[in-house]
Amino acid sequence: QVRLVESGGGVVQPGGSLRLSCTPSGDRIIYSIGVMGWHRQGPGKQRELVAEITPGGTPNYGDAGKGRFTISRDNAKKAIYLQMNDLESEDTAEYYCQAAQVTSRLSETDPVTYDVHVWGQGTQVTVSS
């Protein structure tokens, strides 16, 4: 199946910044991807939407991502990014990359498959003084 790999997480002090990246990984050939986005899950909290972005570059921010975060997309690299500024302790969470409507196949001789929903393994963001 399609795999997504996140990177860029780490430990920062309040007010600091981080830039998260997400890109597909593995042997599959990916032809198209629909909406991609970021979700997060903090300690003792449910997973919530941070931001999503369409193939055309239209963003949609959840309550967790409004104001201080900016999502962007590079269709050539099939990657998305999340610029996080002025981080607060409440932003501490595991951040997950998501991709929807992924068209791919193992090789040119294999059948094309469609993955409705794909999640990455997550990257930890810790904001602490």
Order of alpha helices (4+ residues) and beta strands (2+ residues): beta-beta-beta-beta-beta-beta-beta-beta-beta-beta-beta-beta
